[in-house]
Amino acid sequence: MALLLDTRLLLRKVKDLRCFTPRRNRVKKKWAATPTKHPPTGLALQHFDATYSSQLGKLWPSVRVALLSEGKYGALLNNFSDDSALAHLEAQGCRDFLTDTETEESEVAAVEESSNVSMKESGIDGQQETPLQLSRNIKCFVFPRADITRFKSARPDTYGLLGYYLMDAASVLPCLALDVQEGHAVLDLCAAPGGKTLALLQSQSIRFLCVNDASVSRMLRLKKVLRSYVPKELLTGERLRISSFDGTKWGEIETNTFDRVLVDVPCTTDRHSLMENDNSIFNKIRGGERRRLPQLQLELLLAGIIAACPGGEILYSTCTLSQIQNMSVVEQAIDMARENHGIQLQVVDLRPLTHMFRKTFHFAPDLHLGEMVIPHLAANFGPIYMCKLRRLT
Ligand SMILES: C[S@@+](CC[C@H](N)C(=O)[O-])C[C@H]1O[C@@H](n2cnc3c(N)ncnc32)[C@H](O)[C@@H]1O
């Protein structure tokens, strides 16, 4: 009898407690438990299957498996931090993919020579081959091929700065390809959350860096990254300018100014879209935004071209495999720069760079414009597309 009474009391208490739960929360819980019929990740996969199976042909099944598996990271070494991170990374058994190319460097000259011939064959007008000049200060550590060990998070050093930044190692390539030289003025047009900005700063040769992104919230993340990795004295003063403008309007602010411009545009972020439902560009309510991406990318690239000085160089990059967001955007930008702004551009050949790092990354074969890292299970980096343009006028 006593047990029965206790049970009734307990049940009443539970009922009373339910009364304290606001109704909206109870309803929310019920809704949240109902799975979405068409999650954005599923829609992304459908879309990629439809477009990439014809675009990539027999490569698509293996790229697809890699994209659906966990991606691999690289640890961008922070030169502003003390030496402890370097020792820590080396002890973990990873290597700097930028300096570990001795055996390959001897072959670069041969590739440069042969690329002249194949360029003529490819029929790309004005594609220019340049000597390979890599910043010796940028270092990015990766685990060996097929080793999927994860990096531990970086810890603050004695100055409170973090020793390395974890990012897709292929994202370092656009920064290398930009080829920043001593004394250059550089614009990073779509910079947040700041991985590539940080890589550019590691080169330690920039005279003036302008960092911009239209998203105020993402800019807050970028500022936090800079505070965590770069000494205060370098973040103040006239060498760094941080802004949050619509990059498509940059030409209204500044033209013919920068030696180097990085245009790392918003895109369908293929790997992220297959893995995450939150904040996905394949969410149905973002359909219009997704369809407008190529136009936005074109406007951003054109703005970057106009912001560069004659003789200056522009690096366009995305993290999608999409031909419409990659090559088509670059082709249209070259035409529009000539027709609407009288700017002549030359495509810079990046094959010496891709050849140098072919043991670390898988590159798409035979792209007629630019270069692309394609995901592969043994080297699951990318996708990263990049195309470099030089202003002739
Ligand atoms: C691929 S992300 C850039 C990633 C960044 N470069 C990095 O390495 O961390 C593209 C960025 O473009 C920004 N963006 C979108 N529209 C823009 C616009 N009209 N002007 C400038 N930035 C824009 C987004 O806020 C986003 O942060």
The ligand as a MOL file (V3000), in Angstrom:
LIG
                    3D

  0  0  0     0  0            999 V3000
M  V30 BEGIN CTAB
M  V30 COUNTS 27 29 0 0 0
M  V30 BEGIN ATOM
M  V30 1 C 35.2990 30.4780 -48.8120 0
M  V30 2 S 34.9380 31.6500 -47.6370 0 CHG=1
M  V30 3 C 36.4900 32.4180 -47.3780 0
M  V30 4 C 37.4360 31.5780 -46.5700 0
M  V30 5 C 38.6960 32.3310 -46.1680 0
M  V30 6 N 39.3950 32.8560 -47.3130 0
M  V30 7 C 39.6280 31.4550 -45.3710 0
M  V30 8 O 40.6110 30.9540 -45.9150 0
M  V30 9 O 39.3700 31.2750 -44.1910 0 CHG=-1
M  V30 10 C 34.0770 32.8670 -48.5320 0
M  V30 11 C 33.8130 34.1220 -47.7470 0
M  V30 12 O 33.2150 35.0740 -48.6330 0
M  V30 13 C 32.4580 35.9380 -47.8430 0
M  V30 14 N 31.5710 36.7060 -48.7420 0
M  V30 15 C 30.3840 36.3610 -49.2630 0
M  V30 16 N 29.8980 37.3560 -50.0400 0
M  V30 17 C 30.8120 38.3450 -49.9990 0
M  V30 18 C 30.8860 39.6450 -50.5880 0
M  V30 19 N 29.9080 40.1100 -51.3740 0
M  V30 20 N 31.9600 40.4050 -50.3200 0
M  V30 21 C 32.9620 39.9380 -49.5240 0
M  V30 22 N 32.9270 38.7390 -48.9290 0
M  V30 23 C 31.8780 37.9560 -49.1750 0
M  V30 24 C 31.7490 35.0150 -46.8880 0
M  V30 25 O 31.3210 35.7120 -45.7520 0
M  V30 26 C 32.8400 33.9960 -46.5960 0
M  V30 27 O 33.4740 34.2860 -45.4000 0
M  V30 END ATOM
M  V30 BEGIN BOND
M  V30 1 1 1 2
M  V30 2 1 2 3
M  V30 3 1 2 10
M  V30 4 1 3 4
M  V30 5 1 4 5
M  V30 6 1 5 6
M  V30 7 1 5 7
M  V30 8 2 7 8
M  V30 9 1 7 9
M  V30 10 1 10 11
M  V30 11 1 11 12
M  V30 12 1 11 26
M  V30 13 1 12 13
M  V30 14 1 13 14
M  V30 15 1 13 24
M  V30 16 1 14 15
M  V30 17 1 14 23
M  V30 18 2 15 16
M  V30 19 1 16 17
M  V30 20 1 17 18
M  V30 21 2 17 23
M  V30 22 1 18 19
M  V30 23 2 18 20
M  V30 24 1 20 21
M  V30 25 2 21 22
M  V30 26 1 22 23
M  V30 27 1 24 25
M  V30 28 1 24 26
M  V30 29 1 26 27
M  V30 END BOND
M  V30 END CTAB
M  END
